[in-house]
Amino acid sequence: MPAVELINISKSYGATPAAREVSLTVEAGELFGLIGPDGAGKTTLFRILTTLLLADAGTATVAGHDVVRDFRAIRNVVGYMPGKFSLYQDLTVQENLEFFAAVFRTTVAENYDLVRDIYEQLAPFKNRRAGALSGGMKQKLALCCALIHKPTVLLLDEPTTGVDAVSRQEFWHMLGTLKARGITIVVSTPYMDEAALCERVALLQEGQVLRVDTPDALRQSYPWPLYAVRAAHMHPLLQDLRAYPDTHSCYAFGESAHLSLAHAAPDAAARLTAYLTGKGHAPVVVAPVAATIEDTFMDLLAQQQPAA
Ligand SMILES: Nc1ncnc2c1ncn2[C@@H]1O[C@H](COP(=O)(O)OP(=O)(O)OP(=O)(O)O)[C@@H](O)[C@H]1O
């Protein structure tokens, strides 16, 4: 039995489609990522799975329970960390945790084992109001609150958005520990580096699933010869690369431009260097690079756009 299954789920808000015939299966114990930019439909899918929103069409189950028929059962097996801060700002750390335990008719003591590692980091601040915690600490407390009733499936909506790099890293380490305890985790993120930390990911755009696969398979499926190109000035570099006759696509990627060519050629880098030097760029560095998940995502997005 899959831990999460969506079959042809569609949902619109008025004329805005937020989910378009989404079908996905997450296996028990998997760490699965929903990857997509703002507005891709990630929150909508979480709200349908947590029984807070009804789909217009399609069916969905969590731990075998139907999201419409068995909504009460789902609320007991799911731990949900919504994207927006979900805690009571005026309650202390300890009071928040006790409150969420009480809602699920359990106690912190009864389930402490599951949250111990995370809560110990919060313990020095247990009497501080949640509203006065740092972003990383709020995130840890929200995770504790989502875990306090021992869910089998954890749904985390952009848990690391707006959180510093160290806290993000710690958070992903915690997810690895929870996965090792057999908890199924579905996590959404707009960060491509976090996609690489999932076992499988679904790439989402405008309510549609573009592809579901492992991070490795996504990287390896990239079909074009790809180069990282550097020169002193990014803007004119991008303009000249886009005008290069063999360019398939070109976009800024950190401090480089990522350029894919329509054809592979052994002397492609040398020809490109000569072309850019002729356009007055200096110093020019052209190096072949392996595609990242972001490159694959960009390529899938380009396939969605009608040709100009
Ligand atoms: N309550 C609502 N009323 C109208 N439109 C909505 C509502 N909620 C979401 N939308 C729209 O539905 C689409 C999907 O939104 P959703 O919040 O599910 O995406 P998301 O990937 O979670 O992005 P974000 O990180 O911005 O929340 C977007 O176009 C959004 O503007």
The ligand as an SDF file (V2000), in Angstrom:
LIG
                    3D

 31 33  0  0  0  0  0  0  0  0999 V2000
   -7.1860   30.8160   -1.8680 N   0  0  0  0  0  0  0  0  0  0  0  0
   -6.8050   31.0600   -3.1310 C   0  0  0  0  0  0  0  0  0  0  0  0
   -7.5560   31.8270   -3.9510 N   0  0  0  0  0  0  0  0  0  0  0  0
   -7.1950   32.0590   -5.2350 C   0  0  0  0  0  0  0  0  0  0  0  0
   -6.0770   31.5730   -5.8210 N   0  0  0  0  0  0  0  0  0  0  0  0
   -5.2880   30.8030   -5.0520 C   0  0  0  0  0  0  0  0  0  0  0  0
   -5.5960   30.5150   -3.6720 C   0  0  0  0  0  0  0  0  0  0  0  0
   -4.6150   29.7170   -3.1790 N   0  0  0  0  0  0  0  0  0  0  0  0
   -3.7340   29.5340   -4.1930 C   0  0  0  0  0  0  0  0  0  0  0  0
   -4.1280   30.1700   -5.3170 N   0  0  0  0  0  0  0  0  0  0  0  0
   -3.4380   30.1520   -6.6210 C   0  0  0  0  0  0  0  0  0  0  0  0
   -3.2870   28.7870   -6.9900 O   0  0  0  0  0  0  0  0  0  0  0  0
   -2.0070   28.5590   -7.5760 C   0  0  0  0  0  0  0  0  0  0  0  0
   -1.2410   27.5210   -6.7630 C   0  0  0  0  0  0  0  0  0  0  0  0
   -0.9850   28.0420   -5.4710 O   0  0  0  0  0  0  0  0  0  0  0  0
   -0.2780   27.2170   -4.3070 P   0  0  0  0  0  0  0  0  0  0  0  0
   -0.2580   28.0670   -3.0830 O   0  0  0  0  0  0  0  0  0  0  0  0
   -0.8690   25.8620   -4.2100 O   0  0  0  0  0  0  0  0  0  0  0  0
    1.2130   27.0680   -4.8860 O   0  0  0  0  0  0  0  0  0  0  0  0
    2.5960   26.8600   -4.1430 P   0  0  0  0  0  0  0  0  0  0  0  0
    3.4450   26.0560   -5.0790 O   0  0  0  0  0  0  0  0  0  0  0  0
    2.3750   26.3270   -2.7890 O   0  0  0  0  0  0  0  0  0  0  0  0
    3.1870   28.3110   -4.0710 O   0  0  0  0  0  0  0  0  0  0  0  0
    3.4380   29.2510   -2.7950 P   0  0  0  0  0  0  0  0  0  0  0  0
    4.7620   28.8250   -2.2810 O   0  0  0  0  0  0  0  0  0  0  0  0
    3.4530   30.6200   -3.4190 O   0  0  0  0  0  0  0  0  0  0  0  0
    2.2960   29.0230   -1.8380 O   0  0  0  0  0  0  0  0  0  0  0  0
   -1.3330   29.9190   -7.6380 C   0  0  0  0  0  0  0  0  0  0  0  0
   -1.5970   30.4660   -8.9110 O   0  0  0  0  0  0  0  0  0  0  0  0
   -2.0410   30.7120   -6.5460 C   0  0  0  0  0  0  0  0  0  0  0  0
   -2.0220   32.0930   -6.8460 O   0  0  0  0  0  0  0  0  0  0  0  0
  1  2  1  0
  2  3  1  0
  2  7  2  0
  3  4  2  0
  4  5  1  0
  5  6  2  0
  6  7  1  0
  6 10  1  0
  7  8  1  0
  8  9  2  0
  9 10  1  0
 10 11  1  0
 11 12  1  0
 11 30  1  0
 12 13  1  0
 13 14  1  0
 13 28  1  0
 14 15  1  0
 15 16  1  0
 16 17  2  0
 16 18  1  0
 16 19  1  0
 19 20  1  0
 20 21  2  0
 20 22  1  0
 20 23  1  0
 23 24  1  0
 24 25  2  0
 24 26  1  0
 24 27  1  0
 28 29  1  0
 28 30  1  0
 30 31  1  0
M  END
$$$$
